[in-house]
Amino acid sequence: MIAEHVAAGLLRELGVAPEVWCDVDWAGPVEMTLRDESAVQAACGIMHVHGRASGGPRRLGVDYASAVAGVLAAQASLAAELARARGARIESARTSVAQAALLAVGQYLAVATTDDDWDERWEPGERPPFRSREGIRFELETLHPEGWQRFWSALDAEQADIAAGWWPFQQRFATASCSLPPGLLTRTRRFPLRELLRAAEDAGVSVLPVRAERDQPTRVPAVTLHDLPGGAPSHPWTGGRPLEGIVVVESTRRIQGPMVGHVLEMLGADVVRVEPPGGDPMRGIPPISGDVSARFRVLNDGKRVTEIDLKTAAGKEELRELVSGSDAFAHNWAPGRAEQYGLDADDLARARPGLVHAWSSGWAPLPWPDPPLGTDFLVQAHSGLAAPDRAPSLMTLTDIMGGLVCATGVLAALLRRERTGRGARVDSSLYSAAGVIPRKPSGSGRFVWRDGRPVLPDGTPVRTDLRELAADPRFKRALTRTTHTAPQPPWEFA
């Protein structure tokens, strides 16, 4: 089973031979007969979300749910070992590929099921990747409308197309679709790649060619641990979930970073979220669930929140004081930001000897002299996940996997600290996490139509509506409902 292979590989890379191995099955608490990756992708919403951009359900070209389940299994083994080292009597753990799939579509599930009277807009159409005159496929990334305007203006694109394309382009992370004006995709085909790269550099945007399957990506460790000075006392287990009594401080944004704290909170850690004055801007992005963005809540419910202005000397000192009473600190700041703030791993280890300091970046440890933006779709392009025979996805594959891999490194570092007293710097990235995902799919995902509904040849229904999934009683034990629907923690410990 791919999940078991992924779990074993991660644990071996981290140098951990656990006494408690996590069992992985296909369905877990989902009351359906699910026998393989294609069935899970069909039943649990992955085919639906991935297929939005093309107009209908479509299997991912990689065994993504199985890979996520493998990382969850490694996390469960590490959490169980950590709890046992602190005095717990955990003897077994289990997770499932179905629970992994639901975790992967969690933000889309929350958006589809919020009580907010909000029209979820996503539609198929012309979408990235773009093509150059030579036929080279490439991805484009910018987080600001000014860069978008400059790039397309340099290509003499129609101003109406430039304006109409910005909203679907910036929303593609949230909607998993990106219906662009056809004129934009036609425009890039008039220029060789070298001119497109020059226009991107002048505009301050990032362009990367899509790596072909035959072009092997650079192999890097999924996560690395480096010793930090100082030691830390043992933390006795206080009962309950495996990480009860562990305190984690995070300063993160978007998906990758908050996922780290989300995993640790689900395992029982007390997670303190540091946000800028006025709160994280993501809180106000519709649709709203209760009084906060549904997408934000999926990754941040259960965390304590404090607001600190890290641009001030007083704010930096406040963070050091907060970290001095914690076990781990996690961030996904831009490269060089921690050093600029005076809050890198060595700085904070002086405030808290034995600290586990985790940085989840875009590209580390690739030696980019001038790195492109470290975002999901550029990483898919450069890592080979978007190779032509697999097709890229507008699901946030590496954002989710990047956060999960970083959390796994934090667990391994906490376990090592419990055994040796040494703190550690944990380094991972979207790119390093992409390497965890096997490249060859185990099935085709072909489906047929019966009574007007798509089903796999074995009869597994292909989900086409996440609201319908949330209301399906067979998912009752895997999901929780408040003012939106979200996945339950994906492990069981006994």
N, C-alpha and C positions, 0 to 999 in steps of 0.2 A: 504494500500500500504506500502511495506516494507520501502521505502525511507522516507515516512512521519513519520513512527515509529522511524527510526534511528534519524531523525532530532529532533523530540520531545524529545527523550531520551538524546541526547547530550545537548540540551538547558536546559533541566531540571537538568542534572548533573552539568551544569555550573551556575545554579541559575538565568537564564535569561528567562523572560516571554515577548517576543517581541510583539510590536504592529503590526509589519509587518511580516506576515508569508509568506514564499516563497512557491509558487505553484510548484508542480512537475508533469509533464506528461511523457509519454513514449517516444515520438519521438522528441518533441521540433522543431527545425528548419530543422530536417531531414525529407524530403518529402516522407515518407514511412508510411504505416500503421503498427505500432508496438504495440502489445497489452500486452506483458509480458516480463519477464526477458529472457526467452529463445530466443525470437524473437530479442531482443536487442543484446544479445551475438552473435547470428548468423549473423545479418546484419552489426554490427559495428566492427567486427574483433576479438572479444574476443575468440570465439570458434576456430578461425583459429590460433591465437597465442598460446593459451593453448594447442591446439592439435598438435603443431609442434613436440613435443617430442615423440608422439606416432604415427605419420605418417598421421594424417588426422584430420579434425575439430572435436572438442570435447567440450561439455558443461562443464564449471566449476561446481564443486559440491557444490557451494554456490552461493547465489544471490549477486554477487560482484558488478555488475553495479548498482543495486538498493541501496546497502549500500553506495557506493561512491556518488550517487545522494543525499542520505540523508545527508551526510556530507556537500555537496555543498549547499544544502538547508539551513542547519544550518548556514553556512558561509554567505549566502546571507541575512538571517534575521539579523544576528549580524552586518554585514556591513551596512545594511539599518538603523538599530537602531543607530549605531555610527554616520553615516552621519546626521541623524535627530537630534541627540544630539548636533551636531556642526552647525546646522542651515539649513540643506537640507530639501526638501519637497518630499522625496521618499515615495510613497504610496503603491507600490507593487513590487514584485520580482518573477522571475520564473526561473526554470532550468528543465532539463529532464534527464531521465535515459540514453538516447542515447548519450547526450553530456558527461555524466559521463563515459560511455564506451569508447568514443573517447579519452577522457583525459587519461584514464587508458592505452590505447595502443599507446599513443602519441609518445613515443620513437621508437617503432617498425614501426610506420607509417612514421616517419621522415627518418629512415634508408632505408625503402623500396622505398622512393620517391626522395631521394637526386639526384642531377645532377652528383654527383661523379661517375666516371666509376669504380665501385667497385662491386665485386662479393660477394653478401650476402650469407655466408655459414651457413646453419643450416640443420640438417638432423636427422631423427628419428633413434633410436637404443637403445642399453642397456643404462640405465640411473639410477641415484639415485632415490629413496632411496636404500641403500644397505641392505643386510640381514646378520644376524649373524648365527652361527650354530644352535641356537635354533629357528631360523625363525623370530627373532625380527628385524623389519625394523628400520633403523637409517639413519640420515643425517650426512655428514662429511663436515667440512668447514676449509679451510686455504686460506689465501690471498697471500701466498708466495710459490714458487716452492720448496724451501728447505724443508718445512714442508711436502709437498706432497711426495717428494722423501723419506724422513725418514720414514713416516708412511707405505708406501707400501713396502719399503725395509724390514721393520720389519716383514711384512707378507710374505716375500720371493716371492713377485710378480716378474714377468718377467720385466727386465729393459726396454725392447721394449714397453711393455704395459704401464709402468709407464710414459715413455716419450710421448707416443701417447695420453695418457689420459689427460695430463695437459692442452693442448689448449682447447678442448671442455669443460673441467671442469671450467676453469677460464672464459670462454666466455659465460657460461650459463645465466648469468645475462643479457647479451646483446641480445642473440639469442633466449632465451626461449627453447633451446634444449641442449642436453648433451649426445652425442653418444660416450660412453666409450668402450674401448676394453672389450669384454666379460670376459677375464681372470681376470680383476680386480673385477668384481662383483662375479665371481665364488670364488675368493680367500677369500673374507670375510666370505663366508659360511663355511669355515673350522675352524673358531675360535668362541668360546663363546664370548658373549658381554663383559664380564669382561676383557678378554684379549685384545679385540679391544679398550676398554676404556684405558687400561694401555698403549697400543702402541700409542694411540692418545696423551696421556699426555706426554709420553717420546718424541714424535715428535713435540710437541708444536702446535697440531691442535685440533679442537673441534669436538666431536662426541656427538650427542644427539639422544636417541630413539624417534621414532615417537609415539606420544601419541595416544592411542586408543580412540575411541569415548566414551567408558564407563568410561574412566579416565578423570574426569572433570578438566579442567585447573583452575589455581588460578584466581579468579576474581579480577580485579583491575580497578580503574577508568580510563576512556579513557584519560583524561587530568586533571591535578590539578593546581590550582592557589594558591600561597602563597604570602602574603603581603611583599612588600619591603619598606624600610624606605624612607621618603621624599615625596614631592608632586610635581605636575606638573601643569602648566597653561593650560587652554583650548586652543584647536586648532580650530579656526573657519573654517568651510567648505569653500573651494575655488572654488567650482563648478566642474562639470564634474563627474567623477566616484566617488564612495563612499569614497575612502581613499585618494583622492587628498589632498596634504598638509602634509600627514603623511610620515615620513622618517624612513626607516628600514635599519639597517646594518646587514649583514649576513657573517658568516665565516663557510662555509659548503662545503660538497663534496658528490660525487656520486648522489643518487636519493632522498632519504628521506629528507636531509637537504635543497638542492636547491628547492625542491617542496614547502617548506614553503614560501620562498621569491617569488617564481613564482606565487603562489596564491595571495599574498598581492600585487604584481606588477600588476596582471591582474585586481585587484580591485581598482587600482589607486595610490598605494603607490610609493614613490621614493625609490627604493631599491639599496643600495650600497653594492656591492659584494667585500669582501676582499679575495684576492688570494695571494699565496706565490710568492716570486720573480721568475720571469719567467712565471708566470701564472699557472692555474690549469692544471695538466697533462692530465685531461680528454679532454681538448681542442683539442688535437692532435689525439684522437682515431678515426680511420676511421669507416664509410665513412665521408668525409668532405662535408659540405654544405656551399658554399661560401669559407671562409678561416678557418672555425672552425668545429669541430665535430658536425654532425647532432644531435646526442643524447644529446650533451652538449647544443646546441642551444635551443632545445625544452623546457628546464627548466630554461634557463638563458638569453634568448633574452629580451631586454628591461631594464636590470639592468645596472647601472653604475659600473665600475670596478676600484679598486685601489689595488696595490700590496704592501703588508706589510710583513716584516719578523718578525713574532711573537716570534721567538726564541731569539730575541735581546731585551735589555731594551728599546732602542729607538723605536722599533716596537711596543712593548706593550704600550708605552706612546702615540704613534701615534693612536693606536686603541682607547685608552681611550678618546683622543681628538675627534676622529670621532664620538664615541658613545655619547659624551657630547652634540652633536647637533642633536641627533636622538630621536625617540620615542620608538623604539624597537630594540633589538639585538637578533639574532637567531644563534645558532650553533648546530652541531651534532658531536662535538669532542668526543674522547674516554673518558670513565669515569676517573675522576681525572685530566684531562688535564686543565680544566678551573682553578682549584685551583693551579695547578703547575705553570700556567702562571700568577697567581695573577689577573685573569680576570673573577672570578665567579660572581654570581648575586650581592652579597653584595659589591664587589669591584667596579663593574661598576655602581651600584646605587649611590655610592658616587660621581662618575663623572657626573652622570645624575639622579638627584632626580626625582622619578616618572617613571623610566624606566620600560618597559616591557622586561624581560629577558627570552628567551625561549631556553630550551635544549631538543632536540629530540634525544633520546638515543636508545639503543637496547633492554634493559631488564627492566629498571626502572618501577615500584618500587620493582621488585622481589629481595629478599635478598640473591643473590648469594654470597657465600663466595669467590669464584674464578670464575667470570662469563665467560661463553664461548663467542666466538665472537658473536656480536650482528648483525647478517645478516639475510636477508629475509628468506632463506630456513631453517635455524635452528629455526627461530621463527615460521614458518609454522609448523614444526615438533612438537615443544614443546607446541604450543598453541592449538593444535587439528585441525588446518586447513588442515593438511595433513593426517588426520585419514583415515584408509583403505577404508571406504565406500565413501570417497570424492576424494581420490587420491591427492597427492601433485601437485602443479603447478610450472612450471619453469617461469611463468610470475612473475614479481616482485610485488606481491599482497600487502605485508605488507610495502614495501618501499613507494609505492604510498599512501597507506592509512595512513602510519605513518606521512608523510609530511602533508597530508590534515588535520589530527587530530591536529597536532601541530599548524598549521595555524589557525584552529578554536579556539584554546586556546588563541592565540595572539589576535585575534579579540575580544574575550570575555574580555580579560584583558585591551585592549585599550578602550572598551566601559565602563568598570568599572572605569578606570582612568578618563575618561571624566566626569563621574557622581560623583566621590568621590575625585579625585586628587591623589589617591594612585597608586603607581607602583605595579608590581607583578612579581613573578617568575613563569613561565609556564613550567611544566614538563610533558612530554609524551614519548612514546617509540614505537618501532615496536610491542612489545608484547602488550602494552596497546591498541594500535590501532587495533590489530587483534581481540580483543574482541568486536569491533563494528560490525563485519561482522556476520550476522545470520548464524547459522550452518545447518539449514534444507532448502534444495532447494525447490523452488515452482514448478518446472517442470522437465521433463526428458531430454529435448533437443534432442529427437530422430529426425532423419531426413531420407528422402528417396532420391533416385536419379531419376531425371527427365531430359530427354534429355542430359544425361551426366553430370548434375550439381546437387549438393546437395541442397535440400530445406526442410524446416520444413513442417509438415503435413498441416499447414495453408497456405502454399505457400511462406512463407518468405525465401528469398535466404540465403544460408549459405556462408558467405564470405570465399574464399580460396586464395585471392590475395589482399594485401593491396594497391598495385598500382592501381588495378581496383577500389577499394573503393574510392581512392583519385580522380579518374577521373569520378566517377559517379555523374552526375549533381544533383541528389537528396540530395547530401551531401554538395552542394556548399555553403550554408549559415552557415554551422557548421565548415567549414575548411578554412584555409588560405594557400596560396601558394606563396613561395619565391623561394629559390633554394631547398626547400623541402616542404612537406606538414605538417601542424601542426593544432591542434584543435584551434578554436576560444575560447575566454573566455566563460565559460559555463553558464553565467547568463544574464538576462535582468532585468533592473530596470526602473521603470516609476514613 
